[in-house]
């Protein structure tokens, strides 16, 4: 394969916001730039946000080296990874110059074009602004795939330059759903169950995913409790299937609201018992007390209907919620849920949330009435 002939993907860039949220981490682009700038071999660095069909919102750092620096793109990638983790930066690209305007700001449109050109003709490991010669590991991978350096693959055929795909070396998403051997599929839910996970990302390293793991020595490399789902086009297409199989209906649980004093509380208990008689695991709550589907109190360290409702919605034990709104707490906290199934006003005997047991004034009652009237119904 000639040195100038490489495999690439269509990509695009956009200006990076100062604050970057990546895999739950909040990082300012300046932090990455300053970190790379502290490397003795780096003269200048700018972070951009990469947009493509495979690595959504991946970050690329353009770097200019100090004169006579021996640093490589791999060295700088590793240097950054040690400080921010492997999943923050997608690639380091070494350039001869970073264009800046008279105020010292990077000229991003020009910089984007330069990086797009470089990624379109450089080998996967980046480089110093020109195509990289094939190293021995690339030659071995090409030969293992049945090609040579002088081969010209047919259009659309991808030739690996590394033995495995990785964050550092890059890779390409491929749809292999129909090729995975059933025995390999079984290992995924089994691994998730070992960690009591309903949703997990299971990484399997295999020389051929269509062959059962026990025949080719495939291994489970990672069980991820928070997998990136929907990050690529292939993954996105499977989201509707996942949601249909994972959740009953639309994934909502019924929530019924009764407003008032003792009458509202009695009505809440009546509906709760009716739901229990149907075998529904319903929970009942007001701002002070919560009961589970067996009638036992659920202890919480606060007096707050808002916080109790938020806590209940996170529990897999809860199939329905019946609540009694007996104070004006929501005027302070806001509504705990976007939608409810029903709201029944039993009486106007609401108490002040901040001044316990003190009846609400007519003005506060009217405010609560209008506030609850805007609560969306399913």
C-alpha positions as CSV (number, residue, x, y, z in Angstrom):
1,X,0.0,0.0,0.0
2,X,1.6,3.3,-1.0
3,X,2.5,5.6,1.9
4,X,0.1,8.3,0.6
5,X,-2.8,5.9,0.3
6,X,-4.8,5.7,3.5
7,X,-8.3,5.0,4.8
8,X,-10.3,7.7,6.3
9,X,-13.8,8.8,7.4
10,X,-15.8,11.9,6.7
11,X,-15.5,14.4,9.6
12,X,-16.2,18.0,10.4
13,X,-15.5,20.4,13.2
14,X,-17.2,23.2,15.1
15,X,-16.0,25.7,17.7
16,X,-15.5,24.1,21.1
17,X,-17.4,25.7,24.0
18,X,-15.3,26.8,26.9
19,X,-16.9,24.1,29.1
20,X,-16.8,20.5,27.9
21,X,-18.9,17.8,29.4
22,X,-17.5,14.4,28.4
23,X,-18.6,11.1,29.9
24,X,-19.9,12.9,33.0
25,X,-16.7,15.0,33.5
26,X,-16.8,18.8,33.3
27,X,-13.5,20.1,31.7
28,X,-12.7,23.5,30.3
29,X,-10.9,23.4,26.9
30,X,-8.3,25.7,28.4
31,X,-7.4,23.0,30.9
32,X,-6.5,20.6,28.1
33,X,-4.6,23.3,26.2
34,X,-2.7,24.4,29.2
35,X,-1.8,20.8,30.1
36,X,-0.4,20.1,26.6
37,X,1.3,23.5,26.7
38,X,3.1,22.4,29.8
39,X,4.8,19.6,27.9
40,X,8.4,20.6,27.2
41,X,8.0,19.6,23.5
42,X,4.9,21.7,22.8
43,X,4.9,25.3,21.7
44,X,1.2,25.9,21.0
45,X,-2.1,23.9,21.4
46,X,-5.8,24.4,20.5
47,X,-8.7,22.1,21.3
48,X,-11.6,21.7,18.8
49,X,-14.7,19.6,18.9
50,X,-14.9,16.8,16.3
51,X,-18.2,16.0,14.7
52,X,-18.6,12.8,12.7
53,X,-20.9,9.8,12.3
54,X,-18.9,7.6,14.6
55,X,-17.3,9.7,17.4
56,X,-19.9,12.4,18.3
57,X,-18.5,15.4,20.1
58,X,-15.0,13.9,20.2
59,X,-12.2,16.3,21.0
60,X,-9.1,16.9,18.8
61,X,-6.1,18.9,19.9
62,X,-4.0,20.7,17.3
63,X,-0.4,21.1,18.5
64,X,2.7,22.9,17.3
65,X,6.0,21.5,18.5
66,X,9.0,23.3,19.9
67,X,11.9,23.5,17.6
68,X,13.9,20.2,17.6
69,X,11.2,18.5,19.7
70,X,11.1,14.7,19.4
71,X,7.6,14.4,20.7
72,X,5.1,12.5,18.6
73,X,1.3,12.5,18.5
74,X,1.3,9.3,20.4
75,X,3.5,10.7,23.2
76,X,1.2,13.8,23.6
77,X,-2.0,11.7,23.5
78,X,-0.6,9.5,26.3
79,X,0.6,12.6,28.2
80,X,-3.0,14.0,28.1
81,X,-4.7,10.7,28.8
82,X,-2.7,10.3,32.1
83,X,-4.2,13.6,33.3
84,X,-7.8,13.5,32.0
85,X,-8.5,9.8,31.2
86,X,-8.6,7.8,28.0
87,X,-12.1,8.8,26.9
88,X,-11.7,12.6,26.9
89,X,-9.4,13.3,23.9
90,X,-9.9,11.5,20.6
91,X,-6.7,12.5,18.8
92,X,-3.7,14.8,18.9
93,X,-2.8,16.3,15.5
94,X,0.7,17.9,15.1
95,X,0.8,20.9,12.7
96,X,3.5,23.2,11.5
97,X,1.6,26.3,12.6
98,X,-1.7,27.3,14.2
99,X,-3.2,30.4,12.4
100,X,-4.2,33.2,14.8
101,X,-5.7,36.7,14.1
102,X,-4.3,40.0,15.3
103,X,-5.9,39.4,18.8
104,X,-4.2,36.1,19.2
105,X,-7.3,34.0,18.7
106,X,-7.1,30.9,16.6
107,X,-8.6,31.3,13.1
108,X,-10.8,28.2,13.4
109,X,-12.2,28.1,9.9
110,X,-8.6,27.9,8.5
111,X,-7.5,25.5,11.2
112,X,-10.5,23.3,10.5
113,X,-9.6,23.0,6.8
114,X,-6.0,22.2,7.7
115,X,-7.0,19.4,10.1
116,X,-9.7,18.0,7.7
117,X,-7.0,17.8,5.0
118,X,-4.6,16.1,7.4
119,X,-7.1,13.6,8.7
120,X,-8.1,12.9,5.1
121,X,-4.6,11.7,4.0
122,X,-2.7,10.9,7.2
123,X,-2.3,7.5,8.8
124,X,-4.4,6.7,11.9
125,X,-1.7,7.8,14.4
126,X,-1.6,11.5,13.2
127,X,1.8,13.0,12.5
128,X,3.7,16.2,11.9
129,X,1.5,17.6,9.1
130,X,2.3,14.9,6.5
131,X,1.4,11.3,5.8
132,X,3.0,8.8,8.2
133,X,5.1,5.9,6.9
134,X,3.8,2.5,7.8
135,X,5.4,1.1,10.9
136,X,5.9,-2.7,11.5
137,X,2.7,-3.0,13.5
138,X,0.8,-1.6,10.5
139,X,2.6,-3.9,8.1
140,X,1.8,-6.9,10.2
141,X,-1.9,-5.9,10.5
142,X,-2.2,-5.3,6.7
143,X,-0.5,-8.7,6.0
144,X,-2.8,-10.5,8.5
145,X,-5.8,-9.1,6.6
146,X,-4.5,-10.6,3.4
147,X,-3.0,-7.5,1.8
148,X,0.4,-6.0,1.2
149,X,1.8,-2.5,1.2
150,X,1.2,-2.2,-2.5
151,X,-2.4,-3.5,-2.5
152,X,-5.2,-1.3,-3.8
153,X,-8.4,-2.4,-2.0
154,X,-11.7,-2.2,-3.8
155,X,-13.8,0.9,-3.0
156,X,-15.4,0.7,0.5
157,X,-13.0,-2.0,1.8
158,X,-11.3,-1.1,5.1
159,X,-7.8,-2.4,5.8
160,X,-6.7,-2.4,9.4
161,X,-3.5,-0.7,10.4
162,X,-3.6,-2.0,14.0
163,X,-4.5,-5.4,15.5
164,X,-7.4,-4.1,17.5
165,X,-9.5,-0.9,17.6
166,X,-8.9,1.4,20.5
167,X,-9.4,5.0,21.7
168,X,-5.8,5.8,20.8
169,X,-5.6,4.0,17.5
170,X,-9.2,4.7,16.3
171,X,-11.6,2.4,14.6
172,X,-14.8,2.1,12.6
173,X,-18.3,1.1,13.8
174,X,-19.5,-1.9,11.9
175,X,-23.0,-3.5,12.0
176,X,-22.4,-7.1,13.2
177,X,-25.7,-7.8,14.9
178,X,-26.6,-10.6,12.5
179,X,-23.1,-12.2,12.6
180,X,-22.7,-12.5,16.4
181,X,-22.7,-16.2,17.4
182,X,-25.6,-17.0,19.9
183,X,-23.1,-18.3,22.5
184,X,-21.4,-14.9,22.4
185,X,-24.7,-13.1,22.8
186,X,-25.5,-15.2,25.9
187,X,-22.4,-14.0,27.7
188,X,-23.5,-10.4,27.6
189,X,-26.7,-10.6,29.7
190,X,-25.0,-13.2,32.0
191,X,-22.1,-10.7,32.7
192,X,-24.6,-7.9,33.3
193,X,-26.5,-10.1,35.8
194,X,-23.3,-10.8,37.8
195,X,-23.2,-7.1,38.6
196,X,-27.0,-6.7,39.0
197,X,-27.2,-4.4,36.0
198,X,-30.3,-4.0,33.9
199,X,-28.4,-1.9,31.3
200,X,-24.7,-2.4,30.6
201,X,-22.1,-2.3,27.9
202,X,-20.3,-5.5,27.4
203,X,-17.0,-5.4,25.5
204,X,-15.9,-8.7,24.0
205,X,-12.5,-9.1,22.3
206,X,-12.7,-11.8,19.6
207,X,-10.8,-12.6,16.5
208,X,-14.2,-13.5,14.9
209,X,-17.4,-12.6,16.6
210,X,-19.3,-15.2,14.5
211,X,-17.3,-18.0,16.2
212,X,-18.3,-19.0,19.8
213,X,-16.0,-17.7,22.5
214,X,-14.9,-21.1,23.8
215,X,-13.5,-22.0,20.3
216,X,-11.3,-19.0,19.7
217,X,-10.5,-17.8,23.2
218,X,-12.6,-14.6,23.1
219,X,-12.8,-12.8,26.4
220,X,-15.0,-10.2,28.0
221,X,-12.8,-7.1,28.4
222,X,-15.2,-4.7,30.1
223,X,-18.6,-4.5,31.8
224,X,-19.6,-0.8,31.6
225,X,-22.4,0.3,33.9
226,X,-22.9,3.5,31.9
227,X,-22.4,2.6,28.3
228,X,-22.4,5.2,25.5
229,X,-25.7,4.3,23.8
230,X,-26.6,6.3,20.7
231,X,-23.2,7.7,20.1
232,X,-23.0,6.3,16.6
233,X,-25.4,5.8,13.8
234,X,-25.6,2.0,14.2
235,X,-26.2,2.4,17.9
236,X,-28.9,5.0,17.4
237,X,-30.9,2.6,15.1
238,X,-31.2,0.1,18.0
239,X,-32.6,2.5,20.5
240,X,-36.3,2.0,19.6
241,X,-35.8,-1.8,19.8
242,X,-34.1,-1.5,23.2
243,X,-36.8,0.7,24.6
244,X,-39.6,-1.6,23.4
245,X,-38.1,-4.6,25.0
246,X,-36.7,-3.0,28.1
247,X,-39.8,-1.0,29.3
248,X,-43.5,-1.9,29.5
249,X,-45.6,0.6,27.6
250,X,-44.0,4.1,27.5
251,X,-41.9,3.5,30.6
252,X,-44.1,5.7,32.8
253,X,-45.8,4.7,36.1
254,X,-49.2,6.1,37.0
255,X,-49.2,9.1,39.4
256,X,-52.5,10.3,41.0
257,X,-52.7,13.5,43.0
258,X,-55.2,14.5,45.7
259,X,-55.1,18.0,47.1
260,X,-56.4,19.2,50.4
261,X,-56.5,18.3,54.1
262,X,-57.9,15.2,55.8
263,X,-60.4,14.5,53.0
264,X,-57.5,14.4,50.5
265,X,-55.6,12.1,52.7
266,X,-58.5,9.7,53.1
267,X,-59.0,9.7,49.3
268,X,-55.4,8.9,48.8
269,X,-55.6,5.9,51.1
270,X,-58.7,4.6,49.3
271,X,-57.1,4.7,45.9
272,X,-53.9,3.2,47.3
273,X,-55.7,0.2,48.8
274,X,-57.7,-0.2,45.5
275,X,-54.4,-0.4,43.5
276,X,-52.9,-2.9,46.0
277,X,-56.0,-5.1,45.7
278,X,-55.2,-5.4,42.0
279,X,-51.7,-6.5,42.7
280,X,-50.1,-3.2,41.8
281,X,-47.0,-2.2,43.8
282,X,-48.3,1.3,44.6
283,X,-46.7,3.7,47.1
284,X,-48.5,6.4,49.1
285,X,-47.0,9.6,50.3
286,X,-47.4,13.1,51.6
287,X,-44.7,15.4,52.7
288,X,-44.2,13.6,56.1
289,X,-44.9,9.9,55.5
290,X,-44.5,7.3,52.8
291,X,-45.8,3.8,52.7
292,X,-44.8,0.9,50.4
293,X,-46.9,-1.7,48.8
294,X,-46.9,-3.9,51.9
295,X,-48.1,-1.1,54.1
296,X,-44.8,-0.6,55.8
297,X,-43.5,3.0,56.3
298,X,-40.6,4.1,54.1
299,X,-38.3,6.2,56.2
300,X,-36.7,9.3,54.6
301,X,-34.6,11.9,56.3
302,X,-36.6,14.9,55.3
303,X,-40.1,16.5,55.4
304,X,-40.7,17.3,51.7
305,X,-43.2,15.9,49.2
306,X,-41.1,17.1,46.3
307,X,-38.0,15.1,47.5
308,X,-40.0,12.0,48.4
309,X,-41.6,11.9,45.0
310,X,-38.2,12.3,43.3
311,X,-36.8,9.5,45.5
312,X,-39.7,7.1,44.7
313,X,-39.4,7.6,40.9
314,X,-35.8,6.2,41.1
315,X,-36.9,3.0,42.8
316,X,-37.6,-0.1,40.6
317,X,-40.0,-1.3,43.4
318,X,-42.5,1.5,42.6
319,X,-45.2,0.6,40.1
320,X,-47.6,3.5,41.0
321,X,-47.6,6.6,43.2
322,X,-50.5,8.1,45.0
323,X,-49.7,11.5,46.7
324,X,-51.5,13.9,49.0
325,X,-50.6,17.5,48.4
326,X,-51.4,19.2,51.7
327,X,-49.0,22.2,51.8
328,X,-47.8,25.0,49.4
329,X,-44.4,23.4,49.1
330,X,-44.5,23.2,45.3
331,X,-44.7,27.0,45.2
332,X,-41.1,27.0,46.5
333,X,-39.7,23.8,45.0
334,X,-41.5,23.5,41.7
335,X,-43.3,20.4,40.5
336,X,-41.5,17.1,41.1
337,X,-42.8,15.6,37.9
338,X,-43.6,16.9,34.4
339,X,-46.8,14.7,34.0
340,X,-49.4,13.1,36.3
341,X,-52.4,11.0,35.5
342,X,-55.0,12.9,37.6
343,X,-55.4,15.8,40.0
344,X,-58.4,15.8,42.4
345,X,-59.0,18.8,44.6
346,X,-60.8,17.5,47.7
347,X,-60.9,20.7,49.8
348,X,-59.1,23.9,50.5
349,X,-57.5,23.0,53.8
350,X,-53.9,23.4,52.8
351,X,-51.2,24.3,55.4
352,X,-48.1,26.4,55.1
353,X,-45.0,24.4,54.3
354,X,-42.6,26.8,56.0
355,X,-44.9,27.5,58.9
356,X,-46.2,24.0,59.8
357,X,-49.9,23.6,60.6
358,X,-50.6,27.3,59.8
359,X,-53.5,27.5,57.3
360,X,-52.8,29.1,54.0
361,X,-54.0,32.5,53.2
362,X,-56.6,33.0,50.5
363,X,-53.9,34.5,48.3
364,X,-51.6,31.5,48.7
365,X,-54.5,29.1,48.1
366,X,-55.3,30.9,44.9
367,X,-51.7,30.7,43.8
368,X,-51.6,26.9,44.5
369,X,-54.8,26.5,42.6
370,X,-53.4,28.1,39.5
371,X,-50.1,26.4,39.8
372,X,-51.5,22.9,40.0
373,X,-54.0,23.7,37.2
374,X,-50.9,24.0,34.9
375,X,-49.6,20.5,35.8
376,X,-49.6,18.5,32.6
377,X,-52.0,15.5,32.5
378,X,-51.2,12.3,30.6
